Amino acid sequence: MKSFSFAPIAEPNATILILGTMPGTKSLEIQQYYGHIRNNFWRFMFEILQEDFSTDYKMRKALLLKNKIALWDVLQFCDRIGSLDSAIKNEITNDFELFFKQHPNIKTIVFNGQKAAAFFKKHVSLNTADYHFITMPSTSPANAGKSFDTKLTEWKIIKEFI
């Protein structure tokens, strides 16, 4: 099955970029980043940014933009059956050269999971001295190796870069 990512959620003044790998099946179905009800990404963001949780997608996007956080995926396109990153084949990355020209204030890149970091490092060339890279545990429900609280505690590091 061919999968295509979404446009980024970003304003030109963003200072942090959070990168996933590729939207999962449920996210693609409802056309929302982290659309699976059991994915903890949005819960983490609202908790970290000290706002009341909302399921309204417009409010979710506004929360990120207000805090100068951009959200995107490493991959623009791939072949994948299901939602697991381990099933990704024939991947093509997004245009990061253009993205970083349009968002020059981004200095911190946060990966939502090891696979996002691995695909980025495999396909994208950047002057690593210009950026701070952080790999977080995946917020996906498939990442059951750590508890919600443990993952949330690790994710809270991004508050230091806002």
Backbone as a chain_set.jsonl record, in Angstrom:
{"seq": "MKSFSFAPIAEPNATILILGTMPGTKSLEIQQYYGHIRNNFWRFMFEILQEDFSTDYKMRKALLLKNKIALWDVLQFCDRIGSLDSAIKNEITNDFELFFKQHPNIKTIVFNGQKAAAFFKKHVSLNTADYHFITMPSTSPANAGKSFDTKLTEWKIIKEFI", "coords": {"N": [[0.84, -1.171, 0.0], [0.608, 2.172, -0.872], [1.777, 4.995, 0.834], [1.402, 8.385, 1.76], [2.772, 11.272, 3.233], [1.671, 14.028, 5.369], [1.305, 17.597, 4.895], [3.582, 19.839, 6.536], [2.988, 20.997, 9.912], [3.559, 24.109, 10.674], [5.039, 27.263, 11.394], [6.866, 30.092, 10.123], [8.448, 31.048, 12.243], [9.15, 28.935, 13.865], [11.002, 27.064, 16.293], [11.594, 24.55, 17.102], [11.547, 21.327, 15.71], [9.536, 18.577, 15.436], [9.753, 15.301, 14.463], [8.096, 12.601, 13.032], [7.912, 9.3, 11.619], [6.19, 8.275, 9.45], [2.759, 8.834, 8.786], [0.446, 6.684, 10.461], [-2.014, 4.108, 9.687], [-4.596, 4.815, 10.794], [-4.233, 7.565, 11.228], [-3.834, 8.427, 8.59], [-6.332, 7.771, 7.578], [-8.077, 9.55, 8.937], [-6.847, 11.891, 8.369], [-5.079, 13.317, 10.1], [-2.313, 14.219, 12.078], [-0.928, 11.852, 14.259], [-3.331, 10.419, 14.816], [-4.399, 8.079, 15.899], [-6.238, 6.885, 18.586], [-4.931, 5.773, 20.774], [-2.363, 6.666, 20.599], [0.068, 8.542, 22.209], [1.053, 11.075, 21.646], [-0.323, 13.672, 21.466], [-1.392, 13.914, 24.022], [0.974, 14.048, 25.505], [2.042, 16.486, 24.518], [0.127, 18.425, 25.352], [0.307, 18.107, 28.119], [3.062, 18.675, 28.638], [3.206, 21.295, 27.716], [1.521, 22.495, 29.402], [-1.313, 22.846, 29.145], [-4.895, 22.499, 28.952], [-6.096, 19.348, 27.974], [-7.191, 18.598, 24.668], [-9.306, 17.23, 22.161], [-9.821, 18.387, 19.82], [-8.717, 18.979, 16.65], [-7.89, 21.384, 15.429], [-7.294, 22.937, 17.662], [-5.222, 21.458, 18.691], [-3.231, 21.734, 16.719], [-2.898, 24.506, 16.903], [-1.836, 24.736, 19.469], [0.777, 23.723, 19.145], [1.831, 25.566, 17.261], [1.642, 27.987, 18.673], [3.611, 27.586, 20.529], [5.891, 27.602, 19.067], [6.565, 25.235, 17.782], [7.204, 22.956, 15.262], [5.764, 20.378, 13.259], [6.239, 17.388, 11.557], [6.888, 14.73, 9.179], [9.539, 12.424, 8.589], [9.498, 10.961, 6.246], [8.191, 11.362, 2.978], [6.895, 9.69, 1.312], [6.107, 6.211, 1.06], [6.096, 2.618, 0.712], [3.936, 0.574, 2.454], [2.391, -1.852, 4.408], [-0.095, -1.742, 6.726], [0.652, -0.14, 9.893], [3.135, -0.243, 11.078], [6.465, 0.873, 11.5], [8.523, -0.809, 10.864], [7.678, -2.1, 8.628], [8.071, -0.471, 6.482], [8.969, 0.316, 3.165], [10.803, 1.242, 0.198], [11.193, 4.034, 0.613], [10.883, 7.609, 0.44], [12.228, 10.698, 1.238], [11.029, 13.747, 2.805], [11.376, 17.176, 1.64], [13.836, 18.496, 3.104], [15.837, 20.391, 2.818], [14.63, 22.631, 1.582], [12.648, 23.06, 3.539], [14.128, 23.795, 5.866], [15.272, 26.154, 4.943], [13.019, 27.726, 4.797], [12.337, 27.816, 7.445], [14.277, 29.083, 9.324], [14.893, 29.414, 12.024], [14.787, 27.073, 13.384], [16.468, 25.005, 15.497], [16.515, 22.801, 17.032], [15.898, 19.43, 16.685], [13.606, 16.967, 17.109], [13.11, 13.584, 17.366], [10.436, 11.401, 17.0], [10.709, 8.59, 18.095], [12.932, 5.798, 17.412], [13.053, 4.863, 14.752], [12.306, 7.047, 13.164], [14.49, 8.721, 13.602], [16.507, 7.096, 12.523], [15.803, 6.856, 9.759], [16.0, 9.548, 9.039], [18.745, 10.096, 9.514], [19.822, 8.363, 7.681], [19.022, 9.363, 5.192], [19.109, 12.201, 5.067], [21.154, 14.999, 4.749], [22.751, 17.159, 6.851], [24.406, 19.96, 8.335], [25.531, 18.943, 11.169], [26.475, 20.363, 13.346], [24.961, 22.618, 13.47], [22.553, 22.021, 14.628], [20.567, 20.656, 17.306], [20.023, 17.426, 18.178], [17.522, 15.196, 19.274], [16.411, 12.105, 20.335], [13.427, 10.668, 21.066], [11.408, 8.33, 22.975], [9.119, 6.421, 21.077], [5.785, 7.577, 20.65], [3.838, 5.906, 19.898], [1.247, 3.388, 20.178], [2.273, 0.907, 19.694], [4.722, 0.865, 20.841], [5.276, -0.481, 23.536], [7.106, -0.942, 25.483], [7.815, 0.86, 27.448], [6.321, 2.655, 30.143], [3.516, 4.969, 30.152], [4.022, 7.153, 31.884], [6.837, 7.051, 32.157], [7.695, 7.505, 29.512], [6.559, 10.05, 29.141], [8.004, 11.563, 31.013], [10.563, 11.47, 29.826], [10.013, 12.824, 27.423], [9.568, 15.387, 28.353], [11.877, 16.856, 28.215], [11.918, 18.494, 25.983], [10.806, 20.87, 26.717], [12.862, 22.428, 27.641], [13.896, 23.579, 25.383], [12.15, 25.351, 24.315]], "CA": [[0.0, 0.0, 0.0], [1.379, 3.404, -0.95], [1.419, 5.97, 1.859], [1.939, 9.721, 1.566], [2.688, 12.044, 4.467], [0.928, 15.281, 5.359], [2.079, 18.841, 4.91], [3.992, 20.141, 7.905], [2.339, 22.008, 10.74], [4.728, 24.946, 10.976], [5.107, 28.69, 11.093], [8.261, 30.449, 9.854], [9.181, 31.346, 13.469], [9.348, 27.707, 14.659], [12.36, 26.839, 16.805], [11.721, 23.107, 17.324], [10.879, 20.469, 14.738], [9.307, 17.204, 15.872], [9.609, 14.45, 13.28], [7.723, 11.199, 13.069], [8.383, 8.575, 10.443], [5.144, 8.318, 8.431], [1.481, 8.625, 9.469], [-0.116, 5.338, 10.478], [-3.263, 3.875, 8.967], [-5.686, 5.62, 11.366], [-3.932, 8.974, 10.95], [-4.117, 8.651, 7.174], [-7.777, 7.669, 7.4], [-8.752, 10.755, 9.418], [-6.053, 13.032, 7.906], [-4.569, 14.051, 11.255], [-1.114, 13.689, 12.713], [-1.126, 11.092, 15.498], [-4.776, 10.277, 14.923], [-4.814, 6.88, 16.642], [-6.662, 7.285, 19.929], [-3.991, 5.286, 21.784], [-1.062, 7.316, 20.463], [0.176, 9.509, 23.305], [1.705, 12.315, 21.25], [-1.057, 14.878, 21.832], [-1.46, 13.971, 25.494], [2.273, 14.541, 25.953], [2.203, 17.899, 24.181], [-0.703, 19.232, 26.234], [0.876, 18.012, 29.469], [4.342, 19.385, 28.658], [2.972, 22.721, 27.479], [0.648, 22.907, 30.508], [-2.617, 23.268, 28.644], [-5.937, 21.485, 29.115], [-6.131, 18.449, 26.824], [-8.294, 18.748, 23.724], [-9.322, 16.322, 21.013], [-10.068, 19.216, 18.649], [-7.47, 19.014, 15.878], [-7.473, 22.778, 15.247], [-6.675, 23.37, 18.921], [-3.954, 20.733, 18.791], [-2.267, 22.42, 15.847], [-2.661, 25.839, 17.457], [-0.948, 24.558, 20.62], [2.147, 23.614, 18.646], [2.231, 26.815, 16.618], [1.794, 28.989, 19.729], [4.856, 27.295, 21.238], [6.953, 27.594, 18.059], [6.913, 23.848, 17.488], [6.784, 22.456, 13.952], [5.532, 18.935, 13.254], [6.285, 16.825, 10.21], [7.409, 13.367, 9.121], [10.774, 12.282, 7.815], [9.201, 10.421, 4.924], [7.124, 11.929, 2.161], [6.231, 8.588, 0.625], [6.678, 4.872, 1.229], [5.212, 1.465, 0.596], [3.803, -0.039, 3.767], [1.138, -2.495, 4.774], [-0.296, -1.504, 8.149], [1.191, 1.089, 10.47], [4.442, -0.43, 11.706], [7.617, 1.428, 10.791], [9.359, -1.915, 10.388], [7.144, -2.56, 7.337], [8.309, 0.564, 5.467], [9.852, -0.002, 2.035], [10.825, 2.203, -0.914], [10.908, 5.333, 1.206], [11.374, 8.867, -0.119], [12.133, 11.691, 2.305], [10.525, 15.09, 2.529], [12.389, 18.134, 1.191], [14.316, 19.206, 4.282], [16.634, 21.543, 2.415], [13.675, 23.729, 1.433], [11.988, 23.298, 4.818], [14.999, 24.545, 6.77], [15.403, 27.508, 4.4], [11.781, 28.429, 5.141], [12.222, 27.834, 8.909], [15.686, 29.218, 9.72], [15.079, 29.48, 13.476], [14.793, 25.73, 13.968], [17.801, 24.546, 15.912], [16.326, 21.547, 17.758], [15.127, 18.435, 15.946], [13.201, 15.902, 18.018], [12.583, 12.421, 16.64], [9.447, 10.601, 17.715], [11.068, 7.184, 17.936], [14.219, 5.421, 16.819], [12.966, 4.708, 13.29], [12.329, 8.389, 12.56], [15.893, 9.153, 13.646], [17.3, 6.265, 11.612], [15.516, 7.257, 8.375], [16.551, 10.889, 8.856], [20.201, 9.99, 9.425], [20.141, 7.609, 6.46], [18.677, 10.055, 3.945], [19.175, 13.663, 5.096], [22.47, 15.55, 5.086], [22.73, 18.476, 7.48], [25.563, 20.273, 9.16], [25.043, 18.571, 12.496], [26.881, 21.365, 14.334], [23.946, 23.672, 13.487], [21.307, 21.535, 15.214], [20.583, 19.778, 18.468], [19.17, 16.272, 17.858], [17.048, 14.446, 20.427], [15.547, 10.98, 19.967], [12.495, 10.339, 22.139], [10.694, 7.069, 22.77], [7.937, 6.569, 20.233], [4.497, 7.746, 21.329], [2.938, 4.92, 19.3], [0.801, 2.301, 21.054], [3.101, -0.283, 19.433], [5.893, 0.969, 21.727], [4.748, -0.816, 24.868], [8.231, -1.28, 26.35], [7.909, 1.836, 28.534], [5.018, 3.135, 30.594], [3.125, 6.331, 29.777], [4.731, 8.111, 32.746], [8.263, 7.028, 31.827], [7.857, 8.195, 28.232], [6.25, 11.47, 29.347], [9.157, 12.156, 31.7], [11.618, 11.661, 28.831], [9.576, 13.84, 26.475], [9.561, 16.71, 28.972], [13.122, 17.571, 27.9], [11.729, 19.495, 24.935], [10.452, 22.142, 27.369], [14.101, 23.183, 27.784], [14.262, 24.186, 24.102], [11.074, 26.24, 23.867]], "C": [[0.892, 1.243, 0.0], [0.853, 4.397, 0.08], [2.121, 7.284, 1.568], [1.757, 10.51, 2.861], [1.868, 13.305, 4.264], [1.879, 16.456, 5.177], [2.497, 19.112, 6.352], [3.02, 21.099, 8.592], [3.496, 22.894, 11.185], [4.472, 26.389, 10.599], [6.578, 29.019, 10.854], [9.098, 30.71, 11.111], [9.457, 30.123, 14.343], [10.811, 27.569, 15.076], [12.654, 25.362, 17.041], [10.967, 22.393, 16.208], [10.768, 19.075, 15.327], [9.003, 16.387, 14.631], [9.181, 13.035, 13.642], [8.283, 10.534, 11.826], [7.418, 8.769, 9.272], [3.823, 8.11, 9.16], [1.016, 7.168, 9.363], [-1.456, 5.287, 9.77], [-4.395, 4.759, 9.471], [-5.469, 7.104, 11.091], [-4.23, 9.319, 9.501], [-5.62, 8.659, 6.906], [-8.485, 8.963, 7.811], [-8.002, 12.042, 9.06], [-5.624, 13.953, 9.054], [-3.29, 13.393, 11.75], [-1.501, 13.001, 14.025], [-2.607, 10.92, 15.814], [-5.261, 9.054, 15.665], [-5.093, 7.27, 18.081], [-5.683, 6.844, 21.02], [-2.581, 5.848, 21.609], [-1.008, 8.459, 21.472], [0.748, 10.867, 22.912], [0.964, 13.557, 21.751], [-1.206, 15.015, 23.338], [-0.142, 14.524, 26.055], [2.408, 16.038, 25.704], [1.385, 18.789, 25.116], [-0.16, 19.229, 27.659], [2.159, 18.851, 29.579], [4.15, 20.889, 28.546], [1.939, 23.306, 28.439], [-0.649, 23.542, 30.036], [-3.618, 22.144, 28.874], [-6.032, 20.67, 27.827], [-7.376, 18.703, 25.972], [-8.167, 17.704, 22.623], [-9.575, 17.082, 19.712], [-8.756, 19.422, 17.889], [-6.981, 20.442, 15.638], [-6.788, 23.304, 16.506], [-5.319, 22.691, 19.115], [-2.882, 21.419, 17.949], [-1.905, 23.794, 16.408], [-1.715, 25.775, 18.665], [0.507, 24.497, 20.176], [2.633, 24.947, 18.088], [2.486, 27.914, 17.65], [3.13, 28.823, 20.461], [6.048, 27.145, 20.3], [7.494, 26.192, 17.782], [6.355, 23.491, 16.114], [6.658, 20.935, 14.05], [5.502, 18.445, 11.816], [6.725, 15.375, 10.311], [8.665, 13.343, 8.28], [10.444, 11.88, 6.39], [8.025, 11.122, 4.262], [6.259, 10.819, 1.586], [6.9, 7.276, 1.019], [5.628, 3.832, 0.853], [5.154, 0.833, 1.969], [2.421, -0.656, 3.9], [1.002, -2.342, 6.281], [0.394, -0.231, 8.595], [2.597, 0.957, 11.042], [5.572, 0.139, 10.85], [8.517, 0.336, 10.234], [8.894, -2.448, 9.036], [7.409, -1.572, 6.203], [9.317, 0.082, 4.428], [9.778, 1.137, 1.028], [10.538, 3.631, -0.452], [11.565, 6.474, 0.438], [11.191, 9.917, 0.98], [11.478, 12.983, 1.828], [11.69, 16.003, 2.164], [12.846, 18.997, 2.375], [15.168, 20.419, 3.932], [15.731, 22.774, 2.289], [13.033, 24.072, 2.775], [12.856, 24.147, 5.746], [15.309, 25.951, 6.25], [14.191, 28.353, 4.785], [11.598, 28.587, 6.653], [13.623, 27.949, 9.521], [15.941, 29.246, 11.225], [15.088, 28.107, 14.142], [16.231, 25.326, 14.248], [17.728, 23.222, 16.663], [15.428, 20.64, 16.934], [14.89, 17.261, 16.883], [12.589, 14.782, 17.193], [11.609, 11.666, 17.528], [9.729, 9.133, 17.403], [12.375, 6.974, 17.187], [14.17, 5.344, 15.293], [12.974, 6.054, 12.584], [13.763, 8.897, 12.509], [16.73, 8.39, 12.633], [17.061, 6.655, 10.151], [16.093, 8.639, 8.083], [18.063, 10.811, 8.65], [20.638, 9.28, 8.141], [20.005, 8.48, 5.207], [18.926, 11.565, 3.913], [20.562, 14.109, 5.537], [22.301, 16.962, 5.628], [24.061, 18.706, 8.163], [25.132, 20.052, 10.602], [25.45, 19.565, 13.576], [25.835, 22.475, 14.466], [22.679, 23.29, 14.244], [21.572, 20.688, 16.459], [19.579, 18.664, 18.173], [18.809, 15.524, 19.137], [16.144, 13.323, 19.915], [14.738, 10.568, 21.195], [11.916, 8.95, 21.917], [9.432, 7.332, 21.951], [6.675, 6.691, 21.079], [3.463, 6.74, 20.836], [2.486, 3.879, 20.323], [1.593, 1.01, 20.826], [4.36, -0.285, 20.312], [5.432, 0.768, 23.165], [5.853, -1.135, 25.872], [8.41, -0.339, 27.527], [6.5, 2.299, 28.897], [4.764, 4.554, 30.076], [3.953, 7.334, 30.563], [6.218, 8.176, 32.435], [8.521, 7.77, 30.527], [7.599, 9.698, 28.386], [7.42, 12.182, 30.015], [10.296, 12.411, 30.717], [11.261, 12.768, 27.85], [9.648, 15.245, 27.046], [10.835, 17.496, 28.697], [12.904, 18.66, 26.851], [11.349, 20.851, 25.509], [11.685, 23.037, 27.507], [14.469, 23.961, 26.515], [13.21, 25.142, 23.559], [11.391, 27.664, 24.285]], "O": [[1.827, 1.34, 0.795], [-0.353, 4.617, 0.189], [3.289, 7.302, 1.177], [0.712, 10.424, 3.506], [1.43, 13.615, 3.157], [3.097, 16.316, 5.292], [1.834, 18.66, 7.286], [2.334, 21.893, 7.949], [4.326, 22.469, 11.989], [3.786, 26.691, 9.623], [7.453, 28.299, 11.335], [10.324, 30.607, 11.063], [9.955, 30.271, 15.459], [11.726, 27.907, 14.325], [13.812, 24.963, 17.164], [9.878, 22.812, 15.814], [11.774, 18.459, 15.678], [8.117, 16.727, 13.847], [9.82, 12.363, 14.451], [9.041, 11.143, 11.072], [7.774, 9.345, 8.243], [3.76, 7.285, 10.072], [1.171, 6.518, 8.329], [-1.967, 6.308, 9.31], [-5.086, 5.391, 8.672], [-6.413, 7.821, 10.76], [-4.806, 10.367, 9.208], [-6.115, 9.454, 6.107], [-9.39, 9.422, 7.114], [-8.445, 13.141, 9.394], [-5.778, 15.173, 8.996], [-3.196, 12.169, 11.83], [-2.308, 13.521, 14.797], [-3.073, 11.226, 16.911], [-6.434, 8.991, 16.033], [-4.267, 7.919, 18.723], [-5.613, 7.473, 22.076], [-1.693, 5.533, 22.401], [-1.946, 9.251, 21.568], [0.913, 11.73, 23.774], [1.571, 14.411, 22.397], [-1.15, 16.124, 23.869], [-0.143, 15.358, 26.96], [2.841, 16.778, 26.588], [1.891, 19.794, 25.617], [-0.174, 20.263, 28.327], [2.31, 19.643, 30.51], [4.847, 21.663, 29.202], [1.535, 24.461, 28.306], [-1.027, 24.629, 30.473], [-3.238, 20.977, 28.98], [-6.047, 21.226, 26.729], [-8.458, 18.984, 26.487], [-7.065, 17.344, 22.211], [-9.547, 16.495, 18.63], [-7.8, 19.978, 18.431], [-5.774, 20.684, 15.644], [-5.805, 24.04, 16.416], [-4.385, 23.293, 19.645], [-1.766, 21.653, 18.415], [-0.74, 24.193, 16.387], [-0.888, 26.668, 18.854], [1.369, 25.148, 20.767], [3.731, 25.398, 18.416], [3.436, 28.685, 17.516], [3.705, 29.796, 20.949], [7.092, 26.622, 20.692], [8.691, 25.988, 17.579], [5.173, 23.702, 15.841], [7.361, 20.291, 14.829], [4.824, 19.02, 10.965], [6.914, 14.854, 11.41], [8.829, 14.151, 7.365], [11.034, 12.392, 5.438], [7.014, 11.43, 4.894], [5.054, 10.984, 1.397], [8.102, 7.233, 1.279], [4.445, 4.134, 0.701], [6.188, 0.581, 2.587], [1.413, -0.045, 3.545], [1.883, -2.763, 7.031], [0.686, 0.648, 7.785], [3.189, 1.956, 11.45], [5.628, -0.084, 9.641], [9.201, 0.546, 9.232], [9.634, -3.17, 8.368], [7.005, -1.824, 5.068], [10.363, -0.477, 4.757], [8.812, 1.901, 1.007], [9.736, 4.341, -1.059], [12.646, 6.327, -0.131], [10.121, 10.011, 1.58], [11.39, 13.266, 0.633], [12.852, 15.645, 2.356], [12.313, 20.08, 2.613], [15.204, 21.383, 4.696], [16.042, 23.834, 2.832], [12.891, 25.247, 3.111], [12.372, 25.108, 6.344], [15.583, 26.85, 7.045], [14.318, 29.545, 5.064], [10.791, 29.405, 7.094], [14.098, 27.013, 10.164], [17.087, 29.115, 11.658], [15.367, 27.996, 15.335], [17.084, 25.31, 13.361], [18.754, 22.588, 16.907], [14.331, 21.032, 16.534], [15.829, 16.642, 17.384], [11.661, 15.007, 16.415], [11.924, 11.334, 18.671], [9.073, 8.522, 16.56], [12.849, 7.835, 16.447], [15.131, 5.715, 14.618], [13.579, 6.193, 11.521], [14.2, 9.439, 11.494], [17.573, 8.978, 11.957], [18.017, 6.773, 9.383], [16.618, 8.873, 6.995], [18.594, 11.401, 7.709], [21.701, 9.572, 7.592], [20.791, 8.344, 4.268], [18.952, 12.153, 2.832], [21.08, 13.659, 6.559], [21.774, 17.844, 4.949], [24.758, 17.759, 8.525], [24.443, 20.89, 11.183], [24.82, 19.602, 14.633], [25.823, 23.196, 15.463], [21.821, 24.14, 14.48], [22.639, 20.099, 16.631], [18.402, 18.941, 17.942], [19.668, 15.251, 19.975], [15.216, 13.574, 19.146], [15.292, 10.174, 22.221], [11.931, 8.445, 20.795], [8.767, 8.353, 22.126], [6.516, 6.003, 22.088], [2.33, 6.731, 21.316], [3.241, 3.524, 21.228], [1.582, 0.119, 21.675], [4.987, -1.328, 20.497], [5.229, 1.728, 23.909], [5.566, -1.554, 26.993], [9.079, -0.685, 28.501], [5.605, 2.327, 28.052], [5.68, 5.24, 29.624], [4.523, 8.26, 29.986], [6.801, 9.26, 32.449], [9.453, 8.57, 30.439], [8.33, 10.519, 27.832], [7.783, 13.289, 29.617], [10.93, 13.465, 30.772], [12.121, 13.569, 27.483], [9.778, 16.207, 26.289], [10.863, 18.705, 28.931], [13.636, 19.649, 26.833], [11.548, 21.876, 24.856], [11.568, 24.263, 27.491], [15.267, 24.897, 26.571], [13.365, 25.682, 22.464], [10.613, 28.577, 24.007]]}, "num_chains": 1, "name": "protein.A"}
